[in-house]
Amino acid sequence: MKLCLRTIKMCCMPVCFAAVSSFSIIGCRDAVSTAENASPEALYSADPDIDLFVYESTAYVNALDVDWVGELSLAKGAVLGEICRSGVTDDFREWDATVLPEGTVIYESGESQVLLAEIGDALIPYLKYAEG
């Protein structure tokens, strides 16, 4: 009987190790995939009305309704570029936007996570979207 229990324990250990390893790998895969949730395509898929643009392969989302962004003292800094394509819904590239019109100038704001889009006389804050 002791031989059977010892054999079972010896067989059980590799199986348990494999199970724990599998759960760890699956957990890591989910953590890695959160970066994909921040892609412009994923954001648009989750909310087709989202107002965003792409700069340096990162989505920046309209932050007019974000309270803490509204409390910042943002000032128009250096010009970074301008929106090249508007109404984009997939296959986003640099300077593509869902809502902002082509030719909209984008500025630094003095805050590393916030850029400013100039629409007429207004400066609209856009917050860098990074998940994870």
C-alpha positions in Angstrom: 0.0 0.0 0.0 2.8 2.4 0.8 4.4 1.8 -2.5 1.1 2.8 -4.3 0.9 6.0 -2.2 4.5 6.8 -3.0 3.9 6.2 -6.7 0.8 8.4 -6.6 2.7 11.2 -4.9 5.5 11.0 -7.4 3.1 11.1 -10.3 1.0 13.8 -8.7 3.9 16.3 -8.2 4.7 16.8 -12.0 1.0 17.1 -12.8 0.5 19.7 -10.0 3.6 21.5 -11.2 2.3 21.5 -14.8 -1.1 22.8 -13.6 0.5 25.7 -11.6 2.8 26.5 -14.5 -0.2 26.6 -16.9 -2.1 29.0 -14.7 0.9 31.2 -14.4 1.4 31.3 -18.2 -2.3 32.0 -18.8 -2.2 34.8 -16.1 0.9 36.3 -17.8 -0.7 36.2 -21.2 -3.7 38.1 -19.9 -1.5 40.7 -18.4 0.4 41.2 -21.6 -2.8 41.5 -23.7 -3.9 44.5 -21.7 -1.6 46.6 -23.8 -3.6 45.5 -26.8 -6.7 46.9 -25.1 -5.1 50.3 -25.3 -4.8 50.1 -29.1 -6.9 52.6 -31.1 -8.7 49.7 -32.8 -9.7 48.2 -29.4 -10.8 51.6 -28.1 -12.9 52.3 -31.1 -14.3 48.8 -31.1 -15.4 49.3 -27.4 -16.8 52.8 -28.1 -17.5 53.8 -31.7 -18.2 57.4 -30.6 -14.7 57.8 -29.0 -12.8 61.0 -29.9 -9.1 60.0 -30.2 -6.0 60.5 -32.3 -2.7 58.6 -32.6 0.7 60.1 -31.8 3.8 58.0 -31.4 1.8 54.8 -31.7 -0.3 55.8 -28.7 -3.9 56.7 -28.5 -4.8 60.1 -27.0 -8.4 60.4 -25.9 -10.5 63.6 -25.6 -10.3 64.6 -21.9 -12.7 67.5 -21.7 -14.8 65.5 -19.2 -12.0 64.3 -17.0 -12.1 66.4 -13.9 -8.5 66.3 -12.9 -7.3 67.2 -16.4 -9.7 70.3 -16.2 -7.9 71.4 -13.0 -4.5 71.4 -14.6 -2.9 74.7 -15.8 -2.3 73.7 -19.4 -0.5 76.0 -21.8 0.1 75.6 -25.5 3.7 74.5 -26.1 5.6 73.3 -29.1 3.8 72.1 -32.2 4.0 68.3 -32.5 2.2 67.9 -35.8 -1.2 67.8 -37.3 -4.0 65.4 -38.0 -3.6 63.8 -41.4 -6.7 61.6 -41.7 -10.1 62.1 -40.0 -12.9 59.6 -39.5 -10.6 56.7 -39.2 -12.2 53.5 -37.7 -9.5 50.8 -38.2 -5.9 50.4 -39.3 -4.8 53.5 -37.4 -1.6 55.2 -38.3 0.3 58.2 -36.9 -1.8 61.4 -36.9 -5.1 59.5 -37.6 -8.2 60.7 -35.8 -11.7 59.5 -35.3 -13.3 62.9 -34.9 -10.7 65.7 -35.2 -10.6 67.3 -38.7 -7.6 67.0 -41.0 -5.2 69.8 -40.4 -5.9 70.1 -36.6 -2.7 71.2 -35.0 -1.5 69.3 -31.9 0.6 70.9 -29.2 2.6 69.9 -26.2 0.9 71.1 -22.9 3.6 71.1 -20.3 2.1 67.8 -18.9 3.7 64.6 -20.3 0.3 62.7 -20.4 -1.7 65.5 -22.0 -1.6 67.0 -25.5 -3.7 69.9 -26.8 -5.6 70.1 -30.1 -6.4 73.5 -31.4 -9.9 73.9 -32.7 -10.6 77.5 -33.6 -9.8 79.5 -30.5 -10.2 76.5 -28.2 -7.5 74.1 -26.9 -8.9 70.7 -26.3 -7.0 68.4 -23.9 -6.3 64.8 -25.0 -5.1 62.3 -22.4 -2.6 59.6 -23.3 -4.4 56.3 -23.0 -2.3 53.5 -21.5 -3.8 50.5 -19.8 -2.0 48.1 -17.5 
